[in-house]
Amino acid sequence: MQLIDLQAQYQRIKPDVDARIQAVLDHGRYVMGPEIEALESRLADYAGIEHCVALSSGTDALLVTMMALDIGPGDEVITSPFTFIATGEMIGLLGATPVFVDIDPATYNIDATQIEAHVSERTKAIMPVSLFGQMPDMDAINTIGERNGIPVIEDAAQSFGATYSGRRSCGASKLAATSFFPAKPLGCYGDGGAAFTSDADLAQRMRELRNHGQDAPYHHPRLGINGRLDTIQAAVLLAKMEVFDDEVARRAEVGARYDNKLAGLAKTPVVADGCTSVYAQYTIEVEDRDRVRAALNEAGIPSAVYYPVPLNRQPPLYSDVAIPQSEAAAARVLSLPMHPYLDEADQDRVAHALAEAVGK
């Protein structure tokens, strides 16, 4: 059993993905080939937003969205401490300060009711993280942003394909960034990402920023990065988009089966009213997590811990802010095998092993 089975997916799409890769090899435009623009159009349409900018990673997508807003030294960005390091890392690399707001313990997303108390005259953006495949309370967060004149950037690295009140992830705020790391719900065969916006000027700025700040050959009105997505990765993603809706539905089915099989064994994921999750991870909570994880491993069940250390406890981002819910989650969360091709027999194995591990 695997935590994520990318080979099963490849076998399903092999003829299409192989043909698309071969097409890139045939035309030879490995950087900014025609598949890039085709992918950007497809992703923007899917997310329900005007502009998509393909980038070399989800991390670079976060970086470029903030660079487009001229975030830098002396600025603050409000975000969650319970996420992957890239969220806070990109804020810090720009010289800005991440301001951490604790999570809602039910969904693991930022607690929108606490955000406004952390807004200051230095706040340049609010960056909620759509963790484990589910979006946070975007209406409340957007309202806070609008009331204070602060743009909202959805860190949607784990949630492309999820919905909130009928709107899709990456299409529910002024800016958004997602990741196409292979393990993501929509992943390529290497690193990749994309930024989204409803603002044409910001979109143009991000297109320049991903290409060394260039707006015309050898003319650079601003400094940028080498952040272009490879054409081959765009070809892979176009093939995967052909089965993406079906895979999202399958993830929901796997999640529902887990909910039923693990009831009474652990705290299972809560999907908020009006939301759908793409289950980037299926994350439970258990007492004595490390012992339970070791027992699962002995039974041949892979698992992972996302995330054992909140960002404000990482040395480069250290802050003594009180985050009791994030710290409690970090000590208890455990992610189980989750992918669209996980069959019920394997889920029964997981449930049996978990029952043995927790003594039920």
Long-range contacts (C-beta under 8 A, 24 or more apart in sequence): 1-300, 1-301, 1-302, 1-337, 1-346, 1-349, 1-350, 2-302, 2-337, 2-339, 3-302, 3-303, 3-304, 3-335, 3-337, 3-338, 3-339, 4-183, 4-337, 4-338, 4-339, 5-339, 5-341, 5-342, 6-182, 6-183, 6-187, 6-339, 8-339, 8-341, 9-240, 9-243, 9-247, 9-339, 9-340, 9-341, 12-243, 12-341, 13-239, 13-240, 13-242, 13-243, 16-239, 16-242, 17-235, 17-236, 17-239, 17-240, 20-235, 20-236, 20-238, 20-239, 21-232, 21-235, 21-236, 23-235, 24-231, 24-232, 24-235, 29-231, 30-230, 30-231, 30-232, 31-228, 31-230, 31-231, 32-228, 32-231, 33-231, 33-234, 34-231, 35-231, 35-234, 35-235, 35-238, 36-228, 36-229, 36-231, 36-234, 38-234, 38-238, 39-229, 39-234, 39-237, 39-238, 40-194, 42-238, 42-241, 43-170, 43-194, 43-196, 43-241, 44-196, 46-168, 46-241, 46-244, 47-160, 47-168, 47-169, 47-170, 47-171, 47-176, 47-196, 48-167, 48-168, 48-171, 49-170, 49-171, 49-176, 49-196, 49-197, 49-198, 50-197, 50-198, 50-200, 50-203, 51-196, 51-197, 51-198, 51-199, 51-200, 51-202, 51-203, 52-170, 52-194, 52-195, 52-196, 53-194, 53-195, 53-196, 53-197, 53-203, 53-206, 53-207, 53-210, 54-192, 54-193, 54-194, 54-228, 54-229, 54-234, 55-192, 55-193, 55-194, 55-195, 55-210, 55-227, 55-228, 55-229, 56-191, 56-192, 56-193, 56-210, 56-226, 56-227, 56-228, 56-229, 56-230, 57-179, 57-181, 57-191, 57-192, 57-193, 57-227, 58-86, 58-157, 58-177, 58-178, 58-179, 58-180, 58-181, 58-184, 58-192, 58-193, 59-86, 59-89, 59-90, 59-179, 59-193, 60-193, 60-210, 60-225, 60-227, 61-177, 61-178, 61-179, 61-193, 61-194, 61-195, 62-86, 62-87, 62-90, 62-127, 62-153, 62-155, 62-157, 62-177, 63-90, 63-93, 63-94, 63-225, 63-227, 64-177, 64-195, 64-206, 64-209, 64-210, 64-225, 64-227, 65-153, 65-175, 65-176, 65-177, 65-195, 65-197, 65-206, 66-90, 66-91, 66-94, 66-96, 66-125, 66-153, 67-94, 67-206, 67-209, 67-224, 67-225, 68-175, 68-197, 68-202, 68-205, 68-206, 68-209, 69-124, 69-125, 69-151, 69-175, 69-202, 71-96, 71-124, 71-125, 72-96, 74-122, 75-122, 75-123, 75-124, 76-120, 76-122, 76-123, 76-124, 77-123, 77-124, 77-125, 77-126, 77-127, 78-115, 78-118, 78-119, 78-123, 78-125, 78-126, 78-127, 79-110, 79-126, 79-127, 79-128, 79-129, 79-155, 80-109, 80-110, 80-128, 80-129, 80-131, 80-311, 80-326, 81-310, 81-311, 81-312, 81-313, 81-321, 81-323, 81-326, 82-108, 82-129, 82-131, 82-307, 82-310, 82-311, 82-323, 82-326, 82-329, 82-330, 83-129, 83-131, 83-155, 83-307, 83-311, 84-157, 84-306, 84-307, 85-311, 85-314, 86-157, 87-127, 87-129, 87-155, 87-311, 88-311, 88-314, 88-317, 89-316, 89-317, 91-127, 92-316, 92-317, 96-124, 97-122, 98-311, 98-312, 98-317, 98-319, 99-123, 100-310, 100-311, 100-312, 100-319, 100-321, 100-323, 100-326, 102-322, 102-323, 102-324, 102-325, 102-326, 103-131, 103-323, 103-325, 103-326, 103-329, 104-136, 104-325, 105-325, 105-328, 105-329, 106-270, 106-272, 107-131, 107-134, 107-136, 107-270, 107-271, 107-272, 108-132, 108-283, 108-329, 108-333, 109-134, 109-135, 109-136, 109-137, 110-136, 110-141, 111-325, 112-136, 112-137, 112-140, 112-141, 112-144, 113-140, 115-140, 115-141, 115-144, 116-144, 116-147, 116-148, 119-144, 119-148, 119-150, 123-148, 123-150, 124-150, 124-151, 125-150, 125-151, 125-152, 125-153, 126-150, 126-151, 126-152, 126-153, 127-152, 127-153, 127-154, 127-155, 128-152, 128-154, 128-155, 129-155, 129-157, 129-158, 130-154, 130-155, 130-156, 130-157, 130-158, 130-159, 130-162, 130-169, 131-158, 131-159, 132-158, 132-269, 132-277, 132-279, 132-280, 132-281, 132-283, 132-306, 132-335, 133-158, 133-159, 133-162, 133-185, 133-251, 133-277, 133-278, 133-279, 133-280, 133-281, 134-159, 134-162, 134-269, 134-271, 134-272, 134-275, 134-276, 134-277, 134-278, 135-159, 135-162, 135-163, 135-164, 135-169, 135-172, 135-275, 136-164, 137-164, 137-272, 138-164, 138-165, 138-167, 138-172, 138-173, 139-164, 139-165, 141-173, 142-172, 142-173, 145-173, 145-174, 151-175, 153-177, 157-181, 157-184, 157-193, 158-184, 158-185, 158-278, 158-280, 158-281, 159-185, 159-277, 159-278, 159-280, 160-184, 160-185, 160-186, 160-278, 161-185, 161-186, 161-244, 161-248, 161-278, 162-275, 162-276, 162-277, 162-278, 163-275, 163-276, 164-274, 164-275, 165-274, 165-275, 169-278, 170-194, 170-196, 171-196, 174-198, 174-199, 174-202, 175-199, 175-202, 180-233, 180-237, 184-280, 185-244, 185-247, 185-248, 185-251, 185-278, 185-279, 185-280, 186-237, 186-240, 186-241, 186-244, 187-240, 188-233, 188-234, 188-236, 188-237, 188-240, 189-232, 189-233, 189-236, 190-230, 190-233, 191-233, 192-229, 192-230, 192-233, 192-234, 192-237, 193-229, 194-229, 246-340, 247-340, 248-278, 250-340, 250-341, 251-277, 251-278, 251-279, 251-338, 251-339, 251-340, 252-276, 252-277, 252-279, 254-279, 254-282, 254-338, 254-339, 254-340, 254-342, 254-347, 255-279, 255-282, 255-338, 257-344, 257-347, 258-282, 258-336, 258-338, 258-347, 258-350, 258-351, 261-347, 261-348, 261-350, 261-351, 262-351, 262-354, 264-360, 265-351, 265-354, 265-355, 265-358, 265-360, 266-334, 266-354, 266-358, 267-332, 279-338, 280-338, 281-306, 281-335, 281-338, 282-335, 282-336, 282-337, 282-338, 283-333, 283-334, 283-335, 283-336, 284-333, 284-334, 284-335, 284-336, 284-354, 285-329, 285-332, 285-333, 285-334, 286-332, 286-334, 286-357, 286-358, 287-332, 287-358, 289-331, 289-332, 289-333, 289-334, 291-357, 292-334, 292-354, 292-357, 292-358, 293-334, 295-353, 295-356, 295-357, 296-350, 296-353, 296-354, 296-357, 299-349, 299-353, 299-356, 299-357, 300-349, 300-353, 301-336, 301-337, 301-349, 301-350, 301-353, 301-354, 302-337, 303-334, 303-335, 303-336, 303-337, 304-334, 304-335, 305-333, 305-334, 305-335, 306-333, 306-335, 307-333
